Amino acid sequence: MKPLAIVTPWFGKNLTGGAEQQAWQIATRLARRGHKIEVLTTCCRSFHDDWAVNHLKAGFSRESGLIIRRFPVSRRDRAAFDQVNRVMLSLPPCQLKLGVNPVKSGESAIFCSENINSTKLLNYLSKNSQRYQGFLFIPYLYGVILNGLPIVFSKAFLQPCLHDEVYAYLPEIATIFHQAKGLLFNSDGEAQLARRLYGAGIIPKSVVVGEGIEVSQDEPLTNRVDKEYPERFILYLGRRDPTKNTHFLVKYYLRFKANYPNSTLKLVLAGSGNQSYDYSEQGVIDLGVVDEPKKAALLTHCIGLFQPSRNESFSRVIMEAWFYRKPVAANRDCLATAMAVEASQGGWLAGSEVEWAELFAQIDQMGAEELVTYGTRGQAYAKEHAVWDKVIERYEVALGLSHPVRVCDSEPSDSGVKNLTRRFPTWSWFSKVVKDSVNHDKNSVTCREQYKPVKPLLQPTRRGKLKEIHQLLPNLAYGDAISNQALAIRDYLRRCGYDSDIFVRYIDERVAHEAKLFKPNDISPEAGIIYHHSIGSELTDYAIAHPGSKYLIYHNITPAEFFRPYKPEFAQLLEKGRAELKQLAQYFPLSVGDSAYNAAELAAVGFHQPGVLPIIVDPSKWDMPADATLMEQLQDGKSNLLFVGRITPNKCQIHLVESFYHYLRMDHDARLILAGWGDVNDPYYCHLLDRIQELSLNDYILVSGLVSETQLLAFYRTAHLFWSMSEHEGFGVPFVEAMWFDIPVLAYKSSAVPETLGEAGILFNTKDDLVQVAALAKLMVKDWRLRKTVLKAQQKRRDSFLPNEVNQKMLNLCVELEK
């Protein structure tokens, strides 16, 4: 077995700092479990030392079961780096925009090049990548990470220890997130922050592994008693400085005391830092740095712990407090801590000064039993997420070091990424989730685990009579949903061992390499074929006459009445396609629709027991940066209301424009984005533009025309609502895409839309009152509680269209073809 390399700028047992300690724990604990671990690091001693000085000897050494390779640091222009760093740190958070470089491109390049770097370490990676099974880079913002990961990106896992800070917005940081093979996160909140910063494309390769803490569960807490503390106090543990919002916490407490002068509740601060906050007469006690026994005593006897920091990827002190069954309060604006508190129900969240001050008062009035209830819930959460043995098991799975089967049946993470305490990632070394008996109560979830070798899921070996299964469809177009589905089916068939190609009459030059122009003699009579039917073409006659096994996939034909007022000739073609569908039933004993709605249409015209093969919507296709110019333009403070789809009568964009006219009266700072191709000579398209002009909405509506993938990505990433008035959808891929970008979906209840959304999104039944529809749209944009409820349902629903879910149905299709 090849070793795993852990790449980090500094390494050592006694280094302070969360990422440094985490790197040490990961490396040594994996080594103790029998894995070959090498650490690739620099000769610089620590973050606090000069990054251009080699304090330690270069070369090879062994320590604590590890091989450590140290490389000399490179010379750097510290003055240039410091100048850029000062510029970045001076930027207020309100100026930071998703997908937009917060500084000039030359300045961000200086940050990377004049950071801590090691040319010899980078050369080693380039020459020796084949010696290792994988590379874990930790943390995200230093030169050896930024410049090293791209060298070995196909084997690279990034553990970012991410904070919502200016550095995270640099394009060079986004690049390594997109290039990495896998992303490992300390918490659900950190994972959600990463998804917000870098888009939905990183979700399939993201795993929440957690982080362990050192708390003995065997030593009785009564042995740690120290009597030098107030009778009732709230505890703050950690660095005492403005970056952790310590000064704000003191301010909040003093406001509480001003409101409740007779309260005996104290605030105790413990931790490193240069600034003193000792206002003992007002009840603030600043202990400074304390040793471990003193910290244990404080945790034992406090009534709760307050963590006001906004910049955490994981809070060790919160987990420590929960291990002592102490409730905690966290900053609502810190995703990592806020999501943990919400998930555990082990405390409270606060944001404003008033909320924090009142929280002091609320806890002061609570009885011991109620406080213990909160603390017990937190303890259950900490035992699952912060015990090192469980954490390291999750590392083994995520890094491909073992093949466990987790038996667990709990809800998916709110961040949308895989949490290995709950479910599997979709990477090739995982096979399946085996559901079994699980202890559930209102406060905790426990998982029973089994570890054994398993085979990858849904990668069967061809074992029937067929050697070839090809697909027929009229055209293959760039970005088209049906074309993407055909490509996914082809790739799956090839993985199964079949010879498989896509044959079409017309090919978009952007995907010309993905298909072949149809020639009848190119397909063997013994081959199986999959015929995608929409409107008829000359391929239809060939598919009917083909003597081998065959399957029909029906993607629906839009009813002709939508087009008759605008394009009567095209309406006739649609009518012909629907008439041909009835004739096809006798020639295709096997058929599926990509929705139950479509399958019902097949059954209605005589197809025998048609099945359902949903369209795959895989977010990994968006693992790229969005168009930066468009991202900046669309983050101007306006509400972005989005619809994605071709401009056609059945999509009813005109109805959407008319509804938006009423919306603007309720929310003046809004724009409507109609993203999708439209023919400038099409009467419906012209009618749409005329209606926009009549309503004086030209300055408020963007009709994009055909857009690139990065432009569409920018529309999705900046949208506040996905709003559809469509009256006919055979499936509705953009509805699922919106779910992946955590855009609440508001849609007219028609055709296959309710089926695609399931229990997600919000549907309306009538268009009679567009003012009411607009009011509902505004509510979904502005009401964060409603948005949260809608998004939770959408995060669950979107998984139904992932490749593994759909491939199981594809496997059944192959079995039927083989009969």
C-alpha positions in Angstrom: 0.0 0.0 0.0 1.3 3.4 -1.0 1.5 6.0 1.8 -0.8 9.0 2.3 1.0 12.3 2.3 -0.2 15.2 4.5 1.0 18.5 3.2 1.1 21.4 5.6 3.2 24.5 6.0 4.3 23.8 9.6 4.2 20.5 11.6 4.9 19.6 15.2 3.3 18.2 18.3 3.6 21.3 20.4 2.5 23.9 17.8 -0.4 26.1 18.8 -3.3 26.8 16.4 -6.3 24.7 15.4 -5.1 23.6 12.0 -1.6 22.7 13.3 -3.0 20.6 16.1 -5.5 19.0 13.7 -2.7 18.0 11.3 -0.8 16.4 14.1 -3.8 14.5 15.4 -4.8 13.3 11.9 -1.3 12.1 11.0 -0.4 10.4 14.3 -3.8 8.8 14.8 -3.9 7.4 11.2 -0.4 6.0 11.7 -1.4 4.3 15.0 -4.2 2.6 13.1 -1.6 1.0 10.8 -1.7 3.4 7.8 1.5 4.6 6.1 1.6 8.3 6.6 4.2 10.8 5.5 4.2 14.5 6.3 5.5 16.9 3.7 6.3 20.3 5.4 8.7 23.1 5.5 11.7 23.9 7.7 9.9 26.9 9.1 9.1 26.4 12.8 5.6 27.9 13.1 3.1 30.5 11.9 4.5 33.0 14.4 8.1 32.7 13.1 9.7 34.3 10.0 8.3 32.5 7.0 11.5 32.9 5.1 13.8 31.4 7.7 14.7 27.7 8.0 14.6 27.1 11.7 14.6 23.3 11.4 16.8 20.9 9.6 15.8 19.8 6.1 15.5 16.2 5.2 14.0 12.9 6.4 13.1 12.0 10.0 10.8 9.6 11.9 8.6 10.7 14.8 5.5 9.1 16.5 5.2 6.5 13.8 5.4 9.1 11.0 7.9 9.8 8.2 8.4 13.6 8.1 10.1 15.2 5.1 11.0 18.8 5.6 11.9 21.2 2.8 13.6 24.6 2.9 11.4 27.6 2.5 11.9 30.0 -0.4 12.9 33.6 -0.3 9.9 36.0 -0.3 9.1 39.7 -0.6 7.6 40.2 2.9 7.0 43.9 2.4 4.9 43.2 -0.8 3.0 40.5 1.0 2.3 42.6 4.0 1.1 45.5 1.9 -1.4 43.3 0.1 -2.4 41.7 3.3 -3.1 45.1 4.9 -5.3 46.0 1.9 -7.3 42.8 2.2 -7.8 43.1 5.9 -9.0 46.7 5.6 -11.9 45.6 3.4 -15.2 45.6 5.2 -17.3 42.4 4.9 -20.0 44.2 3.0 -17.6 44.7 0.1 -16.9 41.0 -0.3 -18.9 39.4 -3.2 -19.2 35.8 -4.2 -17.0 34.8 -7.1 -15.4 38.3 -7.4 -11.7 39.0 -6.6 -11.7 41.5 -3.6 -8.4 42.9 -4.8 -6.6 43.5 -8.1 -5.5 40.3 -9.9 -1.8 41.3 -9.4 -2.4 41.7 -5.7 -3.9 38.3 -5.2 -1.0 36.8 -7.2 1.4 38.5 -4.8 -0.5 37.0 -1.9 0.1 33.5 -3.3 3.7 34.0 -4.6 5.1 35.9 -1.6 3.3 33.6 1.0 5.2 30.8 2.7 6.5 28.7 -0.1 9.0 26.0 -0.8 10.2 25.4 -4.3 11.9 22.2 -3.3 8.7 20.8 -1.8 6.8 21.7 -5.0 9.5 20.0 -7.1 9.2 16.9 -4.8 5.5 16.8 -5.4 6.0 17.0 -9.2 8.6 14.2 -9.3 7.1 11.9 -6.7 3.3 12.0 -7.1 3.2 8.3 -8.1 4.8 7.3 -4.8 1.6 8.2 -2.9 -2.0 7.0 -3.0 -3.2 10.5 -2.1 -2.4 13.9 -0.6 -4.2 15.7 2.1 -3.5 19.5 2.1 -4.3 21.4 5.3 -5.2 24.3 5.7 -6.3 26.3 2.7 -4.6 29.8 2.6 -0.8 29.2 2.5 1.6 29.1 -0.4 2.6 25.5 -0.2 -1.1 24.6 -0.3 -2.1 27.0 -3.1 0.9 26.1 -5.3 1.2 22.5 -4.3 -2.3 21.1 -4.7 -2.6 21.9 -8.5 0.5 19.8 -9.1 -1.2 16.6 -7.8 -4.9 17.7 -8.1 -6.1 14.3 -9.3 -5.0 12.7 -6.0 -5.5 15.8 -3.8 -7.9 16.2 -0.8 -8.2 19.6 0.7 -9.0 20.1 4.4 -9.5 23.9 4.3 -10.4 24.9 7.9 -12.4 27.6 6.1 -13.5 30.9 7.6 -15.7 33.6 6.1 -12.8 36.0 5.6 -11.4 38.0 2.8 -8.8 35.4 1.8 -11.6 32.9 1.0 -12.8 35.2 -1.8 -9.5 35.1 -3.8 -9.8 33.4 -7.2 -6.7 31.4 -6.4 -8.4 29.9 -3.4 -11.5 29.1 -5.5 -9.2 27.3 -8.0 -7.9 24.8 -5.4 -11.4 24.0 -4.2 -12.5 23.2 -7.8 -9.3 21.3 -8.6 -9.2 19.1 -5.5 -10.5 15.5 -5.9 -12.2 15.7 -2.5 -13.0 18.3 0.2 -13.0 17.4 3.9 -14.8 19.7 6.4 -14.8 20.0 10.2 -18.5 20.9 10.4 -21.7 21.2 8.5 -21.4 24.9 8.8 -18.0 25.0 7.3 -19.2 22.9 4.4 -22.2 25.2 3.8 -19.9 28.2 3.8 -17.8 26.5 1.2 -20.8 25.7 -0.9 -21.9 29.3 -0.7 -18.5 30.6 -1.7 -17.7 28.2 -4.5 -21.0 26.9 -5.7 -23.0 23.7 -5.9 -20.4 21.9 -8.0 -18.3 21.0 -4.9 -21.1 19.2 -3.1 -20.6 15.7 -4.6 -16.9 15.7 -3.5 -17.5 17.2 -0.1 -17.5 15.2 3.2 -18.0 16.3 6.7 -15.5 14.4 8.9 -15.7 16.4 12.1 -12.8 17.1 14.5 -12.0 15.3 17.7 -11.1 16.8 21.0 -9.2 15.5 23.9 -11.6 15.0 26.8 -11.3 12.0 29.1 -14.7 10.3 29.6 -13.4 8.0 32.3 -12.2 10.5 35.0 -15.0 11.6 37.2 -15.7 15.3 36.9 -15.8 15.6 40.7 -12.1 15.0 40.7 -11.6 18.3 38.8 -13.2 20.6 41.3 -11.6 23.9 41.9 -13.3 26.2 44.4 -11.8 29.5 43.0 -14.7 30.6 40.9 -17.9 32.6 41.3 -21.1 30.9 42.4 -23.0 31.5 39.0 -21.1 32.4 35.9 -21.1 32.3 32.1 -17.7 31.1 30.7 -15.8 32.3 27.6 -12.9 30.1 26.5 -10.5 31.1 23.8 -8.3 33.9 22.5 -9.3 37.2 24.1 -9.1 39.5 21.1 -11.3 41.4 18.6 -11.1 38.7 16.0 -13.0 36.4 18.3 -15.5 39.2 19.3 -14.4 39.1 22.9 -14.9 42.8 23.2 -18.4 42.6 22.0 -19.2 39.8 24.5 -18.0 42.0 27.3 -20.1 44.9 26.0 -23.2 42.6 25.8 -22.7 41.5 29.4 -22.3 45.0 30.6 -25.5 46.0 28.9 -27.2 43.0 30.6 -25.9 44.2 34.0 -27.2 47.7 33.3 -30.6 46.3 32.7 -30.5 43.8 35.6 -28.2 45.4 38.2 -29.3 43.0 41.0 -28.2 39.9 39.1 -25.3 38.0 40.6 -24.4 36.3 37.3 -20.7 36.8 36.4 -18.8 36.6 33.1 -15.5 34.7 33.3 -13.0 35.0 30.5 -10.1 32.5 30.1 -7.6 32.3 27.3 -4.6 33.9 25.6 -4.5 37.5 24.5 -2.8 40.8 25.1 -5.8 42.9 26.0 -7.3 42.8 29.5 -11.0 42.8 30.1 -11.0 42.7 33.9 -14.0 44.7 35.0 -14.4 42.8 38.2 -16.6 45.5 39.9 -19.1 45.1 37.1 -18.9 41.3 37.2 -16.3 40.6 34.4 -13.5 38.4 35.6 -10.5 38.0 33.2 -8.3 35.0 34.2 -6.0 35.1 31.2 -4.3 31.8 30.3 -5.3 28.9 32.5 -3.9 25.4 32.8 -5.9 22.2 31.9 -7.1 21.4 35.5 -8.3 25.0 35.9 -10.1 24.9 32.5 -11.7 21.6 33.6 -12.9 23.2 36.8 -14.3 26.2 35.0 -16.2 23.9 32.6 -17.5 21.9 35.5 -18.9 24.8 37.4 -20.1 27.3 34.8 -23.8 27.4 34.0 -23.1 27.8 30.3 -20.5 28.8 27.7 -20.8 31.7 25.3 -18.9 31.6 21.9 -19.5 35.0 20.1 -16.9 34.4 17.3 -18.0 34.7 13.7 -14.9 33.0 12.2 -14.9 29.3 13.1 -14.7 26.2 11.0 -15.2 24.1 14.1 -15.4 25.2 17.8 -13.4 23.0 20.1 -14.6 24.9 23.2 -18.2 24.3 22.3 -17.6 20.6 22.0 -15.7 20.6 25.3 -18.6 22.4 27.0 -21.0 19.9 25.7 -18.9 17.0 26.9 -19.4 18.6 30.4 -23.2 18.8 29.7 -23.1 22.6 29.6 -25.4 24.5 27.2 -23.8 27.0 24.8 -24.7 30.2 23.0 -23.2 30.9 19.6 -23.1 33.6 17.0 -26.0 33.3 14.5 -23.7 34.6 11.8 -21.1 31.8 12.2 -22.4 28.9 10.1 -20.1 26.3 11.7 -21.2 27.0 15.3 -24.8 28.0 14.5 -25.6 24.9 12.6 -24.1 22.7 15.3 -26.2 24.4 18.0 -29.3 24.1 15.9 -28.7 20.5 15.0 -28.0 19.5 18.6 -30.6 21.7 20.3 -27.8 22.2 22.8 -28.1 25.9 23.3 -29.1 29.2 21.7 -28.2 31.6 18.9 -27.8 35.4 19.1 -26.8 38.1 16.7 -27.5 41.6 17.9 -26.4 43.3 21.1 -30.0 43.2 22.4 -30.3 39.5 21.7 -27.0 38.7 23.5 -27.9 40.9 26.5 -31.3 39.3 26.8 -29.8 35.8 26.5 -27.7 36.5 29.6 -30.9 37.4 31.4 -32.8 34.4 30.0 -30.1 31.9 31.2 -29.9 33.7 34.5 -33.5 32.9 35.2 -33.3 29.2 34.1 -33.3 26.4 36.6 -30.6 23.8 36.8 -32.8 21.1 35.3 -33.5 23.1 32.2 -29.9 24.0 31.7 -28.9 20.3 32.0 -31.4 19.3 29.4 -29.8 21.6 26.9 -26.3 20.4 27.9 -27.3 16.7 27.6 -28.5 17.3 24.0 -25.2 18.9 23.2 -23.3 16.0 24.8 -25.0 13.5 22.5 -24.1 15.6 19.5 -20.4 16.0 20.7 -20.1 12.2 21.3 -21.0 11.6 17.7 -19.0 14.4 16.0 -16.0 15.1 18.3 -14.7 11.7 19.5 -11.4 11.1 17.8 -12.0 7.4 17.1 -15.2 8.1 15.2 -13.6 11.1 13.4 -10.6 9.0 12.3 -12.9 6.3 11.0 -14.6 9.0 8.8 -11.1 10.1 7.6 -10.4 6.5 6.6 -13.5 6.3 4.5 -13.1 9.8 2.9 -9.5 9.2 2.0 -10.1 5.7 0.7 -8.1 4.0 3.4 -10.9 1.6 4.3 -14.3 0.5 3.1 -16.9 0.7 5.9 -20.6 0.1 5.5 -22.3 2.6 7.8 -25.7 1.5 9.1 -27.5 4.8 9.7 -30.8 6.3 8.9 -31.0 10.0 9.7 -31.6 13.2 7.9 -29.1 14.7 5.4 -27.0 17.6 6.4 -28.4 21.0 6.0 -25.3 22.0 4.2 -26.2 19.6 1.4 -22.9 17.7 1.6 -22.2 14.3 2.8 -21.8 13.8 6.5 -20.3 10.5 7.1 -22.0 10.2 10.5 -25.1 10.0 8.3 -24.5 8.9 4.8 -22.0 8.0 2.0 -20.3 10.1 -0.6 -20.8 9.0 -4.1 -17.1 8.3 -4.8 -16.2 5.0 -6.4 -14.9 3.3 -3.2 -18.3 3.4 -1.6 -20.9 0.8 -2.4 -24.2 1.3 -0.6 -25.9 2.5 2.6 -27.4 -0.4 4.5 -30.2 0.7 6.7 -30.9 -1.1 9.9 -32.2 -0.5 13.4 -31.1 2.9 14.7 -31.8 4.4 18.1 -33.8 7.6 17.7 -35.0 10.1 20.2 -35.7 13.7 19.9 -32.3 14.7 21.0 -29.8 12.3 19.4 -29.0 9.9 16.6 -26.8 6.9 17.0 -25.4 4.8 14.2 -24.4 1.1 14.2 -21.4 0.5 12.0 -20.0 -2.4 10.2 -16.6 -2.4 8.4 -16.0 -4.8 5.6 -14.7 -4.8 2.0 -17.4 -4.0 -0.5 -17.6 -3.6 -4.3 -18.5 -0.3 -6.0 -22.2 0.3 -6.5 -23.9 0.1 -9.9 -20.9 -0.9 -12.0 -22.1 -4.3 -13.2 -20.1 -6.3 -15.7 -21.8 -7.1 -19.0 -22.9 -10.7 -18.8 -25.8 -11.0 -21.3 -26.2 -11.6 -25.0 -25.7 -8.0 -26.0 -22.3 -6.6 -26.8 -23.5 -3.2 -28.0 -26.2 -0.8 -26.9 -26.4 2.4 -28.8 -28.7 5.5 -28.6 -30.6 7.3 -31.4 -31.9 10.9 -31.0 -32.5 13.6 -33.6 -29.8 16.0 -32.4 -27.1 16.4 -29.7 -26.9 20.0 -28.4 -24.6 21.7 -25.9 -26.2 22.1 -22.5 -29.5 20.5 -23.6 -31.1 18.4 -20.9 -32.0 15.5 -23.2 -28.5 15.6 -24.7 -26.9 15.5 -21.3 -29.1 12.5 -20.3 -28.0 10.7 -23.4 -24.3 11.3 -22.6 -24.9 10.1 -19.0 -26.6 6.9 -20.3 -23.7 6.3 -22.8 -21.1 6.7 -20.1 -23.0 4.3 -17.8 -23.3 1.7 -20.5 -19.6 1.9 -21.3 -18.8 1.4 -17.6 -21.0 -1.7 -17.7 -18.8 -3.0 -20.5 -21.0 -2.4 -23.5 -19.9 -0.8 -26.7 -22.0 2.3 -26.8 -22.3 5.4 -29.0 -24.8 8.1 -29.7 -26.1 8.4 -33.3 -27.8 11.7 -34.3 -28.9 13.6 -37.4 -27.5 16.9 -36.3 -24.6 17.7 -33.9 -23.8 21.0 -32.1 -20.1 21.7 -33.0 -19.4 22.2 -29.3 -20.2 18.6 -28.6 -19.2 17.2 -32.0 -16.7 14.8 -30.3 -19.5 13.2 -28.3 -21.6 11.7 -31.0 -21.7 10.2 -34.5 -23.8 11.2 -37.5 -26.4 8.5 -38.1 -25.7 6.0 -40.9 -27.9 2.9 -40.9 -25.1 0.5 -41.6 -23.1 1.7 -38.6 -25.3 -0.1 -36.2 -25.3 -3.9 -36.0 -28.7 -5.7 -36.3 -27.8 -7.6 -33.1 -27.1 -4.4 -31.2 -29.6 -3.1 -28.6 -30.8 0.4 -29.2 -32.3 3.1 -27.1 -34.5 5.5 -29.1 -35.2 8.9 -27.6 -38.6 10.1 -29.0 -39.7 13.6 -29.1 -40.9 15.0 -32.5 -40.6 12.6 -35.4 -37.6 12.3 -37.7 -36.2 9.8 -40.2 -34.6 8.0 -37.2 -38.1 6.9 -36.2 -38.5 4.6 -39.2 -35.0 3.1 -38.6 -35.8 2.5 -34.9 -39.1 0.8 -35.9 -37.4 -1.5 -38.4 -34.4 -2.4 -36.1 -34.6 -6.2 -35.5 -32.6 -6.2 -32.2 -33.6 -5.4 -28.7 -34.8 -1.8 -28.3 -36.2 0.6 -25.7 -38.0 3.9 -26.2 -37.4 6.8 -23.9 -40.1 9.5 -24.1 -39.3 13.0 -23.2 -42.7 14.4 -24.0 -44.0 16.4 -27.0 -45.4 19.8 -26.2 -49.1 20.0 -27.0 -49.6 21.8 -30.3 -52.1 24.3 -29.0 -49.4 26.3 -27.3 -47.7 27.0 -30.6 -50.7 27.3 -33.0 -51.2 31.1 -32.5 -47.5 31.8 -33.1 -46.0 29.0 -35.4 -48.8 27.0 -37.0 -46.4 25.0 -39.1 -44.5 23.9 -36.0 -47.7 23.1 -34.3 -48.5 20.6 -37.1 -45.2 19.0 -36.6 -45.9 18.5 -32.9 -49.3 17.0 -33.8 -47.6 14.6 -36.2 -45.2 13.6 -33.5 -48.0 12.8 -31.0 -49.8 10.8 -33.7 -46.6 8.8 -34.4 -46.3 8.0 -30.7 -49.5 5.9 -30.8 -48.1 4.0 -33.8 -44.8 3.3 -32.1 -46.5 1.4 -29.2 -46.7 -1.8 -31.2 -43.0 -1.7 -32.1 -41.5 -1.0 -28.7 -42.4 -3.5 -26.0 -40.1 -1.7 -23.6 -40.5 2.0 -22.9 -39.9 4.6 -20.2 -40.8 8.2 -19.7 -38.5 10.6 -17.8 -41.4 11.3 -15.5 -44.5 9.4 -14.4 -46.4 12.2 -16.2 -44.7 11.1 -19.5 -45.1 7.4 -18.7 -48.8 8.0 -18.3 -49.0 9.5 -21.8 -47.2 6.4 -23.1 -49.7 4.1 -21.4 -52.6 6.2 -22.7 -51.6 5.5 -26.3 -51.0 1.8 -25.9 -47.4 1.2 -24.6 -47.3 -1.8 -22.3 -46.4 -0.9 -18.7 -44.0 1.9 -19.3 -41.5 2.7 -16.6 -39.8 5.9 -15.4 -36.2 6.9 -15.9 -35.7 10.3 -14.4 -33.2 12.7 -15.9 -29.9 12.8 -14.0 -29.0 16.2 -12.5 -25.4 15.9 -11.3 -24.1 19.1 -9.6 -20.5 18.1 -10.2 -20.9 19.6 -13.7 -20.7 23.0 -12.1 -17.4 22.4 -10.3 -15.9 25.5 -11.9 -15.8 29.3 -11.3 -18.8 31.3 -12.5 -18.5 34.2 -14.8 -16.8 36.8 -12.6 -18.1 39.9 -14.5 -21.7 38.7 -14.3 -21.3 37.7 -10.7 -20.2 41.3 -9.8 -23.0 42.8 -11.8 -25.7 40.7 -10.2 -24.6 41.3 -6.6 -25.7 44.9 -6.5 -28.2 44.6 -3.7 -31.2 43.8 -5.9 -33.3 40.7 -5.6 -32.7 38.4 -8.5 -35.7 36.5 -9.7 -34.8 33.8 -12.2 -36.4 31.5 -14.7 -34.3 29.2 -16.9 -35.8 27.8 -20.1 -36.2 28.3 -23.8 -38.5 31.2 -24.7 -41.5 29.3 -25.9 -45.3 29.7 -25.5 -45.7 26.7 -23.1 -43.0 28.2 -20.7 -45.3 31.3 -20.4 -42.6 33.9 -19.9 -45.1 36.6 -20.7 -47.2 35.6 -17.7 -44.1 35.8 -15.6 -43.3 39.3 -16.9 -46.9 40.4 -16.0 -46.5 38.9 -12.5 -43.2 40.6 -12.1 -44.8 43.9 -12.9 -46.9 43.5 -9.7 -43.9 42.3 -7.8 -42.0 45.5 -8.5 -44.6 47.5 -6.6 -43.7 45.5 -3.5 -40.0 45.3 -4.0 -38.5 48.1 -6.1 -35.0 46.8 -6.0 -35.5 43.7 -8.0 -34.8 42.3 -11.5 -36.2 39.4 -13.5 -33.8 37.3 -15.4 -35.1 35.2 -18.3 -32.2 32.8 -19.1 -32.6 30.8 -22.2 -32.4 30.8 -26.0 -35.0 32.6 -28.0 -35.3 33.0 -31.8 -35.4 36.8 -32.5 -37.7 36.0 -35.5 -40.1 33.9 -33.5 -43.5 35.6 -33.0 -43.7 34.6 -29.4 -40.3 36.0 -28.6 -41.2 39.3 -30.3 -44.5 39.4 -28.4 -42.5 38.9 -25.1 -40.3 41.9 -25.9 -43.3 44.0 -26.9 -45.0 43.2 -23.6 -41.9 44.1 -21.6 -41.8 47.4 -23.5 -45.6 48.0 -22.9 -45.1 47.6 -19.1 -42.0 49.8 -19.1 -39.9 47.0 -17.6 -36.9 47.2 -19.9 -34.6 48.4 -17.1 -35.8 45.6 -14.8 -35.8 42.5 -17.0 -32.8 40.8 -18.5 -33.5 38.5 -21.4 -30.2 36.8 -21.7 -30.4 34.7 -24.9 -28.1 31.7 -25.2 -25.6 31.7 -22.4 -22.4 29.8 -21.6 -22.1 27.4 -18.7 -20.2 29.9 -16.6 -22.9 32.6 -17.3 -25.7 30.3 -16.4 -23.7 29.4 -13.2 -23.6 33.0 -12.3 -27.4 33.4 -12.7 -28.0 30.4 -10.5 -25.4 31.4 -7.8 -26.9 34.9 -7.4 -30.6 34.1 -7.7 -32.9 34.7 -4.7 -36.0 32.9 -6.3 -36.6 30.5 -9.1 -40.1 31.5 -10.4 -41.9 29.5 -13.1 -45.3 30.2 -14.8 -44.8 27.3 -17.2 -47.9 25.4 -18.2 -46.2 22.3 -19.7 -43.1 20.5 -18.6 -42.3 16.9 -19.3 -39.8 16.9 -16.5 -38.2 20.3 -15.7 -34.5 20.1 -15.2 -34.0 23.7 -14.2 -36.3 23.1 -11.2 -33.8 20.5 -9.9 -30.8 22.7 -10.8 -32.3 25.5 -8.7 -32.6 23.1 -5.7 -28.9 22.4 -5.9 -28.2 26.1 -5.7 -30.5 26.5 -2.7 -32.8 28.8 -4.6 -36.4 28.5 -3.3 -38.7 27.4 -6.1 -42.1 29.0 -6.8 -44.0 27.3 -9.7 -47.4 27.1 -11.3 -48.9 23.6 -10.7 -49.0 22.0 -14.1 -47.9 18.9 -16.1 -44.9 17.2 -14.5 -43.9 20.1 -12.2 -45.5 18.7 -9.1 -43.9 15.3 -9.6 -40.4 16.9 -10.1 -40.7 19.0 -7.1 -42.2 16.3 -4.9 -42.7 17.8 -1.4 -40.3 20.6 -2.2 -40.8 24.1 -3.5 -44.2 26.0 -3.3 -46.8 25.5 -6.0 -49.8 27.8 -6.8 -52.9 26.5 -8.6 -54.3 29.5 -10.4 -53.1 32.5 -12.4 -56.3 34.4 -11.9 -54.8 36.8 -9.3 -51.2 37.7 -10.3 -51.0 40.2 -7.4 -51.4 37.3 -5.0 -48.8 35.3 -6.9 -46.4 38.2 -6.8 -47.0 38.7 -3.0 -46.1 35.0 -2.5 -42.9 35.5 -4.5 -41.9 38.4 -2.3 -42.6 36.4 0.8 -40.3 33.6 -0.5 -37.5 36.2 -1.2 -37.8 38.1 2.1 -39.0 35.8 4.8 -35.9 33.8 6.0 -38.0 31.4 8.0 -40.1 30.4 5.0 -37.0 30.2 2.8 -35.3 27.9 5.4 -38.3 25.6 5.4 -38.5 25.4 1.6 -34.8 24.9 1.2 -34.7 22.0 3.7 -37.3 20.1 1.7 -35.5 20.9 -1.6 -32.2 19.7 -0.2 -33.8 16.3 0.4 -35.7 16.1 -2.9 -32.7 16.9 -5.1 -30.9 13.7 -4.2 -33.5 11.7 -6.1 -31.9 12.8 -9.4 -28.2 12.0 -8.6 -26.4 9.5 -10.8 -26.5 6.6 -8.4 -30.2 7.0 -7.8 -31.0 7.0 -11.6 -28.4 4.4 -12.5 -30.3 1.8 -10.5 -33.2 2.3 -12.8 -30.8 2.3 -15.8 -29.5 -1.1 -14.6 -33.1 -2.4 -14.7 -33.4 -1.1 -18.3 -30.3 -3.0 -19.3 -31.6 -6.2 -17.7 -34.8 -5.9 -19.7 -32.9 -5.3 -23.0 -30.9 -8.4 -22.3 -34.0 -10.7 -22.1 
